[in-house]
C-alpha cells in the first residue's frame, strides 16, 4: 500500500529485455533513501507498484511484464523523470489517501496551466473509469494523490480537473506534463469496492 505522497523523483536509466516478454528497468535517484529498501520490497513508479529485484545506494531495478507496459505509461522511456514512493509501513501518516499502486487505466491531459499561484490540471479518461471519480474525491495521477475539483461527463469520456499547489509541482514529475500526454490513473479504493457491492445491495432491496 502507498499514500500517493511522492518521496522523490528518479529517471529511467536503462532497460534490458527479459526472456520471453517484458523488461528489466533501472531507475536512478539521488534523493530516494534506499537504506531501508530490501530485495522484494515494493516501490511505486509513476503510480505502478513494482518489486525491487536489485538495488544500489542510488538506484534500483524492477521487472515489468509486457501486459503492464501495455496498461501503463512512463515505465519504458529512457531519461524520463518518474515519481517514486516506497510502500508505507503500519503507523505511517497517511498524508494522501490509501493507494494500491494498481493502475486502473490511462487518461490524457487536456490542459495544464498556471492559474494564479497554483496550476490546473485537466484530464480526460474513458467514462467507464470516470464513473468512479467524484467532486472532492481522491484520484491518483502518475502516483500523486490529488483531490478532484470538477467532473464532467462528455459522451463516451469523462473530464476532471485538479489543482496543484506550487510544492507539488516542484517536487514531482507532474511539472513536465503537457496537453496530449498520457497519464496513469488509479481510482479511489472505496469507489472500487462500492461498485462490487452495490448490485448485491440492490438485489436484496428489490
Steps between C-alpha positions, in 0.01 A plus 500: 500500500600860435369847589549692175750737663810497281827448686734579212532495125739291295584432138462191287867421436494189282304190411591144407264244342392206712471146368172485316327836544548791735788715615736543794505874568757698696400821679762740633420747778734712711218593739318175586638345820582141408644416842191316622406345164544124464479271199133412464373831637247706306557845352235687303642633174268760346221338700571139398607263779829332406711241684866580559722225355837678535623818668792729570523808721353715224313265268271199479375260236159344445349257251193607308286274283387580148142517630594761762683702235187494287280626785731770635709791380844626601673174590692437177621845396876549565578840651144556617454644849264288710330536838618262772345385828605211722226280645356637823550340842229449761501808720606738222308823450266481201553843351309414184263202493528120487649409164552145369750576225280318248439721196133485398539667164651782299390860468601777261600851605255753357650807666781582741541867577587733783208686658625754752735323739372151422469284189188345350535152355210377288489134398271300272436130557251238376156534661517147641791623713364851551187366671718428804630859520300746711528868588716542814593135474849352468678395184859396430679649197844350429521397863397834651196516730279792390153637571260553211336842464281445194362192326306510173376215281540569129360223284719192534754687714529676835704815554616592850730767641730528800699789642870464576668718759851631424660242732342208311614641167853555632558154654325269250538416134152640429669829413605350164145422385358665192178480302462161333722307742371170637493445878448204732176514701391315812150545636417514870493160673163574663341569161636171367349297784169683482470408133540134595255514791216719370340244262462258791343771720260595219401137447423457870303827509298393200 
